[in-house]
Amino acid sequence: MRTLLLVAALLAFPALAQHTPPPGSAPLDFKPLPDRKDVVSWKLLAQVELVKQKDRYVPQFSAGVAALNAKEVKIHGFMMPLEMGDKQTHFILAAMPTSCSFCLPGGPESLVEVKTKAPVKFGFDPIVLSGKLVVLKDDPTGVFYRLTDAVVAK
């Protein structure tokens, strides 16, 4: 049941949150976040390919990504709320901001499901989070990465 709710939220969250670009910005103004040495790179997280196993596809992660499983990491990205409200404890962190209220800004390799220790205020600016990264090899919701016990970092 929880899985179905998460899938439904992932599909419907832009409509629920009414997430739009900041006023005065154009969708083409959005550029990827610059690489930082103190955070996990989105380029590293993108090192995954889908491999067919029997009647389905499963992610196959690079050795660098697999080594991050269950490690404390920092990730920076853009918050995409899953629920209404100014403060969020369960949301998606994305490599790129959304430019359309009904579109995901990338595939599962550019999204991290986040569960925080304390509520985080929603904003359009990128944030840095610290927490335990879980690399998901067979998640029924299709999520590749989950950050648990996350807190806002610098």
N, C-alpha and C positions, 0 to 999 in steps of 0.2 A: 504494500500500500504506500509506504514511504517513497519507494522508487517511482511509482506512478505520479505521486505528487511532485517530486523533483523534476521529472520529465515534463510534466504539465507546466510547472513554473518556468523551466528553461525555455519552453516554447512560447509562453505567454508573458514573460516578465517585461518585455519592452512596453507592451500595452498596459500592464498593471502599473508600472512605475511612471509611465508617460515620460520616459527619458528622451530628452532632446538635446542637441548641441547647445552650448552656451549662447546667449543672445549676441547677435552681431557676428557670429562665426559662420564660415562656409564649410561644408563637408570636405572640400578639397584642401582646406587649411590644415587638416590633421596629418601629422607625420608620426612615424614610429618614435617611441621613446629612445633617447640616446643610451648607449651601453654604459653601464656603471660597473666598476670592479667589485663593489660591495654587495651586489645583488645578482641573483640568478638571471642569466640572459634568456630572453625570449627565443633567441636563435638556438640556444641549447635545448630548450623545451620543445622546439620544433623538430628536433632530431628523432622523429618517430615515423614509422610507416605502417600502413595497415596490411596485414598478411592474412590471406584466406586460409581458414582452418575448417574443413568440412563444409558446412553450409553458412558460415558467417565469417566476418572479418574481425581480427583482434589486433590491438596495437603491439608493435615490436619496437621497443625503445633502444636507443643507442646505449653503449656502456656508460657514457657520461651522465645520461639521464637516470639510468637504473641505479647508479651510485648515489643519487640524491634521495632515494626512498628512505623514509623514516629519519631524515636528517633535519636539523634546524637550519632554515634558510631565510633569506630576505628576498622578496619579490616586489617589483614596482609595476603599477598598472593603473587602470581606470576602473572605478567601481561601477558595477551594473547591479542595481538593487533587484531583489527577488520579491520584496514586499513593499507595501506603502510605508511611508514614514521617513523622518529626517535621519534617524539612527538605524543602523543595520547590524545584525549579528550573523546573518547568513546571506551571502551575496556572491556574485561572480567578479573576479578580477580579470580584466582583459588587457591584452597588449596594445590595443587601439581603442579609442573612444568610439561610441556608436555615433553614426551620422544619420541614422534612420531609426525611427521608433519601433520598427517591426523587423529589423535586420540584425543579425549577429555580426560583429566586426571581423570574424575569422572562424576557423575551424576549432575543434577541441584541443589542438595543440597550442592555441593562443588564448586559452581560457583556463582559469583556476577557480574551482569552487572553494569558497572561504567560509570558515566557521570561526568566529572570534571569541575571545574571553569576555570582552566588554563591548557594548555597542560602539560603532564607528559612525561619525557624522558623514552623511552623503555629500559629495561635492563633484564638480566637473574636473577638477585638477587631479593629476596623478598622485597616488599615495604609495608609500612604501610600507609593507607589512612584513613582520617576522613571525615565523611559526614552524610547525613540523609539516614537512611536505610528504604526502603519500602519493606514490606513483601507482595508478590504478590499472591493472592489466586486464581485468574482466568486469568492469563496473557495468551493471545493467542499464544505467542511465546514459552511458556513452561518454562520461567525463573521464579525462585522462589523469587530471591532477586535482588534489585536494590539499588545502592548507588548513591545519587544525590548530586550536589554541593560539590563534593569530592575535597580534597586537600591533598597533601603529608604531613604526620605527622611523628613524631619520635616514 
